[in-house]
Amino acid sequence: PPDGDDGDDNDNDKTHAFVKMPTWDDDHHRPGVADVTSALVGGLAETLTDGKEIDAIICASGGWQGDPPFPKPDVDDDEFMESAIAYGQTIDKMMEMNLYPVLAAGYAAHRFMADEGLFVVIGATAALAPTPGMLGYGLSKVGAHHFIHTLGETTGKAVTTKTRRQKARRLRKNSAYLDTLSVVGILPTTIDTPSNREAMPDANFNQWTQPGHIAKEIGTWIRTPPLRPHSGSLVKVHPDNNGGAAFNLVR
């Protein structure tokens, strides 16, 4: 709060709130897209009162898990079934972490995003190619990339063909915010976070991207819309030779 402010949110121009998202219940029910989307939309509706809107949505939720090993050919039926369950659970977990929040936030944007809004999704450079050994991760990130292309294609700032532009214009009739919305995917290799350092203690951390560099670039895009990449684009980020980060357009 500013100096002299008692910290009461009612006296502050900014909204500070968390929306509680669904988790596994006692019956081990895994939240689906409908659960996550309805929770987010409902929470934002309670938070953004008096016509408040969102200037930017940054989908930074995500995680990594490798595929479980395939069973040996001679395992019995019980072991093969255990392996099948582990296979499915890994893919479910990656979708829940890397794709479902993106889909939910994209739907919420239809009601709560302000004009000249910015929608940023953290994708993955690895998902630009096949991902053997981490199928669930690759599938979930490719899904996020597809969402970026699809939502970006419907905006007025998309770089696309005349036919697609006309189709998108029809889709925007009831969603005026799409006229000025920018949708961008940021694709890092590895971000320098405590969890990544713990998982890969022998890696060269100098080759990892600092979260602050990504945040700084996003902040520039929020403040200065003309500097944003075209809507629906994917932008790779990696450390540069000067201790900063380089952002390169992929698509």
Disulfide bonds with the S-S distance in Angstrom:
none
